[in-house]
Amino acid sequence: MTKAIAMRDAFLRKIHKEMDYDRKIFFVSADFGSPVLDEIRRDYPERFINVGIAEQNLINISAGLSLEGFKVFAYAIAPFITMRCFEQLRVNLALLSEVRELNVNLVGVGAGYSYVVSGPTHQCYEDLSLIRSLPNFKILSPSDHYSAEGVFQYCLDNKGPKYLRFDAQLLPALRNDVNKELISNGFEVLQNDGSDGIIIATGYMVHTALKVASYLREKGKFISVIDLVNLTGFDPKSLLKEIQGFPLIVTLEEGFEGRGGLDALIGSFVNKEGLKVKLEGIGVRPGYSFELGTRQQLHEKVGIGERAVSTRIIKSFKELELRVHR
């Protein structure tokens, strides 16, 4: 079993190593740290700035450094680097990148319910919807430390503003190494288990999808699982090849359901390709809760826990069967 590493630590280690070779890499933090970040600050003080608790200024400085030719990595808690400074993201990154070459990579730690005990102020269910609304932004949503490592080279090689959505908790590895096909295609089929249906999930919810697929297998329903990492740059021909023919496609996200996130992304793709399929978009029921509990307990309450998701999918299968018998 591969030892799990925090996504941010795996990614920061890649940055630290590359900074020795690439003098154009610059790191900017909004008073948010880690042991690996301490090493970056110690070894490359001339290419490290802590702007303090000032995410709006974090974006301003990052944009300016990028205009000077630096490949910038801006680091903060996920809800703050997306919502607190949304106007700066729009004007200084999305809009400016229309006319100037930029390479700014927003590293947001704390996707979904990662900071489970901190409540809705520090949790992040809106980021996919918000960043998807900004033209020119790329969105990368890894599910384990290997996929987090894998997107690093993508960040260096591709221009424009990017948002990296990292989980704050230590998640089990879902693969044994960085999968080059995952990076080139933007997704990976983690489980190819039959023709009854397929779940397309991203981030933490890929782990839930695999558990749900295992449970449904015991019930006689065989579900495949896709880990979608590059939400804005996946290879459409490859994804179409993997999902066509399934009677049921389920999207699974740790973000608000029906608010322009993964469900809208895949729904638009399915409609564009003209697929005749039942599409079930599963996400957080819109609303805010101040209840405390484990991540699994909170997920069940908002409709994205293993039991809740399994129940939704079983219901979808029953609806499909009724449709066939009519």
C-alpha positions in Angstrom: 0.0 0.0 0.0 1.4 3.4 -1.0 1.8 5.7 1.9 -0.5 8.7 1.7 0.8 12.2 1.5 -1.1 15.4 1.8 -1.9 16.8 -1.6 -0.4 20.2 -0.8 2.8 18.6 0.5 3.3 16.5 -2.6 2.7 19.5 -4.8 4.9 21.9 -2.8 7.8 19.3 -2.9 7.6 19.4 -6.7 7.7 23.2 -6.6 10.7 23.2 -4.2 12.7 20.8 -6.3 11.9 22.7 -9.6 12.8 26.1 -8.1 16.5 25.0 -8.1 16.4 24.6 -11.9 13.8 27.1 -13.0 14.6 30.7 -11.8 11.3 31.9 -13.1 9.2 30.2 -10.5 7.9 32.5 -7.8 5.8 31.6 -4.7 3.3 33.9 -3.0 1.4 33.0 0.2 -1.5 34.6 2.1 -0.1 33.8 5.5 -0.8 30.1 5.0 2.0 27.7 5.8 3.3 24.1 6.0 6.6 22.5 6.8 7.5 22.1 3.1 6.7 25.8 2.6 9.1 26.7 5.3 11.8 25.0 3.2 10.9 27.0 0.1 11.0 30.2 2.1 14.4 29.3 3.6 16.0 28.2 0.4 14.6 30.7 -2.0 13.8 33.9 0.0 14.2 36.1 -3.1 11.4 34.3 -4.8 9.0 34.0 -1.9 6.5 36.6 -0.5 4.1 36.3 2.3 1.5 39.0 1.7 -0.3 38.3 5.0 -4.0 37.8 5.4 -4.7 39.8 2.2 -6.0 37.5 -0.6 -7.0 40.4 -2.8 -3.5 41.7 -2.7 -2.2 38.1 -3.2 -3.9 38.2 -6.6 -2.7 41.7 -7.5 1.0 40.8 -6.7 0.8 37.5 -8.5 -0.6 39.1 -11.6 2.2 41.7 -11.5 4.9 39.1 -11.1 3.5 37.1 -13.9 3.6 40.2 -16.2 7.3 40.4 -15.4 7.8 36.8 -16.7 7.5 34.7 -13.6 5.6 31.5 -13.3 3.6 32.3 -10.1 2.1 29.9 -7.5 -0.3 31.7 -5.2 -1.2 29.8 -2.0 -4.2 30.2 0.3 -7.2 28.5 1.8 -9.7 27.5 -1.0 -12.7 29.6 -0.1 -10.6 32.7 0.5 -8.5 32.4 -2.7 -11.7 32.1 -4.8 -14.5 34.1 -3.1 -12.7 36.8 -1.0 -10.9 38.1 -4.1 -13.3 37.2 -6.9 -13.2 40.7 -8.5 -9.4 40.5 -8.6 -9.6 37.0 -10.2 -12.0 38.4 -12.9 -10.1 41.7 -13.7 -6.4 40.9 -13.0 -6.4 37.3 -14.3 -9.3 36.3 -16.4 -9.7 39.6 -18.2 -6.1 40.6 -18.3 -5.1 37.2 -19.8 -7.1 38.1 -22.9 -4.4 40.7 -23.8 -1.3 39.7 -21.9 0.5 36.4 -21.4 0.2 35.2 -17.8 1.0 32.1 -15.8 -0.6 32.3 -12.4 -1.5 29.1 -10.5 -3.9 29.5 -7.6 -3.3 26.7 -5.1 -6.5 26.5 -2.9 -6.3 24.1 0.0 -9.5 23.0 1.7 -12.0 22.0 -1.0 -15.5 21.0 0.0 -15.8 19.9 3.6 -12.0 19.5 4.2 -12.0 21.9 7.2 -14.9 19.9 8.7 -14.8 21.4 12.2 -14.4 25.0 11.0 -18.0 25.4 9.7 -19.3 26.9 6.5 -17.1 30.0 6.6 -14.0 27.8 5.9 -15.7 25.1 3.9 -15.9 25.5 0.1 -18.9 24.3 -2.0 -19.1 27.2 -4.5 -15.6 27.3 -6.0 -16.3 25.1 -9.1 -19.3 27.1 -10.0 -17.5 30.5 -9.5 -14.3 29.7 -11.3 -16.1 27.9 -14.2 -17.9 31.3 -14.8 -14.6 33.0 -15.5 -13.3 32.7 -19.1 -9.7 31.7 -19.6 -9.4 29.9 -16.2 -8.4 26.3 -16.1 -9.6 24.1 -13.2 -7.6 21.2 -11.8 -9.2 19.0 -9.1 -6.9 16.1 -8.0 -8.2 13.1 -5.9 -4.9 12.0 -4.3 -1.3 13.1 -3.9 -0.2 11.4 -7.1 -2.7 13.3 -9.3 -1.7 16.5 -7.4 1.9 15.8 -8.3 0.9 15.1 -11.9 -0.7 18.5 -12.5 2.5 20.3 -11.6 4.1 20.0 -15.0 0.8 21.0 -16.6 1.0 24.3 -14.6 4.5 25.0 -15.9 3.8 24.1 -19.5 0.4 25.9 -19.9 -0.2 29.6 -19.9 -3.1 31.4 -18.3 -4.7 31.5 -14.9 -5.4 28.2 -13.2 -7.2 27.1 -10.1 -5.9 24.0 -8.3 -8.5 22.5 -5.8 -6.7 20.5 -3.1 -8.2 18.6 -0.2 -6.8 19.6 3.2 -7.1 16.1 4.6 -4.8 13.1 4.2 -6.5 11.0 1.6 -5.5 7.4 0.5 -3.6 7.0 -2.7 -5.9 5.8 -5.6 -3.0 4.9 -7.9 0.6 3.8 -7.5 2.3 6.6 -9.4 1.7 9.6 -11.5 -0.3 8.4 -14.5 0.8 10.2 -17.7 -2.5 9.2 -19.4 -4.4 11.0 -16.6 -2.5 14.2 -17.3 -2.8 14.0 -21.1 -6.5 13.0 -21.1 -7.5 15.0 -18.0 -9.2 12.0 -16.5 -8.6 8.3 -15.6 -11.0 5.3 -15.5 -10.3 3.9 -12.1 -12.9 1.2 -12.3 -14.2 -0.4 -15.4 -16.9 -2.6 -13.9 -19.6 -3.2 -16.5 -22.3 -1.5 -18.5 -25.0 -0.6 -16.0 -23.8 2.9 -15.3 -20.8 5.2 -14.8 -19.9 7.7 -12.1 -17.9 10.8 -13.1 -16.5 12.3 -9.9 -13.8 14.8 -9.0 -11.6 15.4 -5.9 -12.6 13.8 -2.6 -15.8 12.4 -4.2 -13.8 9.9 -6.3 -13.2 8.0 -3.1 -16.9 8.0 -2.3 -17.7 6.9 -5.9 -15.4 3.9 -5.6 -17.1 2.8 -2.3 -20.5 3.3 -3.8 -19.6 1.2 -6.8 -18.4 -1.5 -4.5 -21.7 -1.5 -2.6 -23.8 -1.5 -5.7 -21.8 -4.4 -7.1 -23.1 -6.5 -4.1 -26.6 -5.4 -5.2 -26.1 -6.7 -8.7 -25.4 -3.3 -10.4 -22.0 -2.9 -12.0 -20.8 0.7 -12.1 -17.6 2.2 -13.7 -15.8 5.2 -12.1 -14.0 8.0 -13.8 -11.7 10.4 -11.9 -12.0 13.8 -13.7 -9.0 16.0 -12.8 -8.9 18.5 -15.6 -12.4 20.0 -15.6 -11.6 22.5 -18.3 -9.1 20.7 -20.5 -10.1 17.0 -20.6 -9.8 15.3 -24.0 -13.4 15.2 -25.3 -12.9 12.4 -27.8 -11.4 10.2 -25.1 -14.1 11.0 -22.6 -16.9 10.3 -25.1 -15.4 7.0 -25.9 -15.5 6.0 -22.2 -19.0 7.1 -21.4 -21.0 6.4 -24.6 -23.2 3.3 -24.3 -24.0 3.7 -20.6 -27.7 4.1 -19.9 -27.0 6.0 -16.7 -24.3 8.7 -16.1 -23.9 10.0 -12.6 -21.9 13.1 -11.6 -20.6 13.3 -8.1 -19.2 16.5 -6.6 -18.5 18.1 -3.2 -20.1 21.3 -4.3 -23.6 22.6 -4.6 -25.9 20.6 -6.8 -27.5 22.4 -9.7 -25.4 25.5 -9.4 -23.1 25.3 -12.4 -20.5 22.8 -11.1 -19.6 19.3 -12.4 -23.2 18.4 -13.1 -23.6 21.4 -15.5 -20.2 20.7 -17.1 -21.0 17.0 -17.9 -24.6 17.8 -18.7 -23.5 20.3 -21.3 -21.0 17.8 -22.7 -23.6 15.0 -22.9 -26.1 17.3 -24.7 -23.5 18.6 -27.1 -22.5 15.0 -28.1 -26.2 14.1 -28.4 -26.1 11.1 -26.0 -29.4 9.5 -25.2 -28.8 8.8 -21.5 -30.2 9.4 -18.1 -28.0 11.9 -16.3 -28.1 12.1 -12.5 -26.2 15.1 -11.0 -25.5 14.5 -7.3 -24.0 17.3 -5.2 -24.5 19.1 -1.9 -28.1 20.2 -1.3 -28.0 24.0 -1.6 -27.9 25.6 1.8 -25.6 26.1 4.7 -25.4 24.1 7.9 -23.7 24.9 11.2 -23.8 21.4 12.5 -20.6 19.6 13.6 -19.7 16.0 12.9 -17.4 13.9 10.9 -17.0 14.5 7.2 -19.0 11.4 6.5 -21.8 12.4 8.8 -22.1 15.9 7.2 -22.0 14.3 3.8 -25.0 12.1 4.6 -26.9 15.1 5.9 -26.4 17.1 2.7 -26.9 14.2 0.3 -23.4 13.1 -0.8 -22.6 10.4 1.7 -22.2 6.8 0.6 -25.7 5.8 1.7 -27.3 8.9 0.2 -25.5 8.5 -3.1 -26.3 4.8 -3.3 -30.0 5.4 -2.7 -30.1 8.1 -5.4 -28.4 5.8 -7.9 -30.7 2.8 -7.1 -33.7 5.1 -7.5 -32.3 6.2 -10.9 -32.0 2.5 -12.0 -35.6 1.9 -11.0 -36.7 4.9 -13.1 -34.8 3.6 -16.0 -36.5 0.2 -15.7 -39.9 1.8 -15.5 -39.1 3.8 -18.7 -38.1 0.6 -20.5 -41.3 -1.2 -19.6 -43.7 1.6 -20.6 
